[in-house]
């Protein structure tokens, strides 16, 4: 837009001694940077100096970062080029409070993690450390884009150096975060406590699938998945003949994720079902991103069961409206937002109806409800009209 200033670019430093300091308390970020230009005043990295194949052949356009670790955990990072054609390699070194940069020049210190090549076409040039990675080091040539995380402890210092091999680059951004492997285990039963085979999908806050599997013949399932700190996830369950269900979880719940018992009720005419996670932003008809897997499961259920007709019922969290008519219209609009998605996917409009109930059926009464409980009030439910 005219009159708006372009966002200020973050600074990069091309030498170890001037490395930009990044305190890593949990999630941390380097925003889009000024493109690094050249190697700086020193050529500090090369295969000869580090005496390892997991090093830059030489520095081309390098950026140095000094990471001050302020918490314990498995450190992950995403490096995203501003221009996907740029080719970023990176190395991570265990540092020290003083003298690391001098030691790097004279003692041939080897990295603790390095990724010198990747398949940038699939990931738009992204690289980093995460549980997507299978190795601690990836050398030059066609290889993985990610290496495994490293466990760090409070008070440690690490040096991260990036190198773009191409001229006329456009900089990069970096996201630092902590991710922990968690065992998720449970059983899926029908309303008569008999085991069910069901699809299971673990999704992140923007609705992307992190892990997908199916329960066994006896209804049990077990898998390991990396969960980020301070991030909400959804465990989505789907079976063709039962209603869908979603369980919300976080890393803090890890102790209770080894014994999850899920009951999926059969579809019956006249019954109303709680979806579990189709919630909305405050005062808006826009659903939260993590609702998308549940909406897609609802679509799959309608597509599979041709005789199924439903009514989507919208709810609100309290008033803020001048009249009963306006709040009912608003919550009906929330229901219509979901029905519109289903119709756009090809479901016939004669199979999906909507209704707004306003604030008559809040799950948690005000005042006194927590933010999480108020979010659960902003929901839709599904009534089976025909089956």
Secondary structure, DSSP 8 states (H G I E B T S, - for coil): -TT------B---SSGGG-EEEEESSSEEE-SB----SSTT-----HHHHTSSSS-SS-SEEEEEEEEE-S-EEEEEEEEESSTT--EEEEEEE--SSSHHHHHHHS----SEEE----HHHHTT-EEESTT---SEE-SSS--SEE--EEE-TT-EEEEEEEE-SSS---EEEEEEEEEEEEEEEEEEETTS-B---EEEEE-TTS-EEEEEE--TTSEEEEEEEEETT--EEEEEE-TTB--EEEEE-GGGGGGTTSEEEEE-B--TT-EEEEEEEEB-TTSS-B-GGGHHHHHHHHHHHHH-TT-EEEEEE--SS---SSHHHHHHHHHHHHHHHHHHHHHTT--GGGEEEEE-TTTT-SS-SSS--HHHHHHHSEEEEEEEE-
